[in-house]
Amino acid sequence: MWLFHTEKDGYVSGIIHSETEKAVELIDALANITRIRTKDILERRKSSTSLMPTGLTAGLSVAELTDLVAFLTTLTEVTEE
């Protein structure tokens, strides 16, 4: 997860969806895409915070966690409706 500081939007965080010389697109925890122009970025840093809620796996068995990870690895593309 990345944290970007911009003058206009303040702090914006998410996973980098795409990046060009002109802009960075982030996906947040709700799958919303935010586009930030490169020239508007004041600071950029890798966050130590995960998008996964704390304690989410506490109630899962090893088999359930394995199934969850297997499922998540199949998710390769975000589509807009």
N, C-alpha and C positions, 0 to 999 in steps of 0.2 A: 504494500500500500504506500502511496505517495501523498505528501502534503505540499500544496502550492500556496504561496501567499501572493495575492494580487491587490493592487490599490483599489480596484473597483469592487471585487467580490469578497475581499478579506481572505480567509483561509478556506481552501477547497481541498477535499481529500478523496482518494479513490484509487482504483487500479488503472494503469495506463492502457487504454484501448487502442489508441493510435497516436503517432507523433510524426510531425513533419517540421520543416524549418520554420513554418508560419504558425503552427498551433499544436496543442496537445489536447487529446480527448480522454477524459476520465470516466470510468463507470463507478458509481457509488454502490452502497449496500442494497439499494432498492432497484438496481439496474438502470438508473437514470444516467444519461450521458451528458457531461458538461464539457464544453469546448472553451479552451483558454488560449488566447493569442499569445504566442511566444514573447512578443514585445511587452505584454502586460505582466509577465511573471517577475515578481520582485525577489522571491526566494523559492527554492525547490529542495525538498529533502525526503529521504525515505523514512517512513514512519515505523515505529516499533509496535504500533497498535494493529491488531488484526481486524478484518471485517467480520470475522466469526464472533458471535457473542460469547462472552466468558461463561464457562460452565455448560456450553451446549452439548458437549460429548459426555458429560458426567453420567447421564442416565442411559447411555447406549452400551450395549454389549460389544465385545470385540467383533462379532459377526456383523452387527448393525453398523458399526463404525467402518468396517471394511467395505460393506455395501455402499455406504454413503460416499466414501472416497472414490470407489469405482464409478458411481453415478456422476460425481462432480467432474471426473476426468473426461467424461463424454461431452460435457458442455463446452463447446469451442467457439460458439458464435452467438452474439446478442442480436436478436432481430427486433425491428420496430414494427408495430402494428398500425 
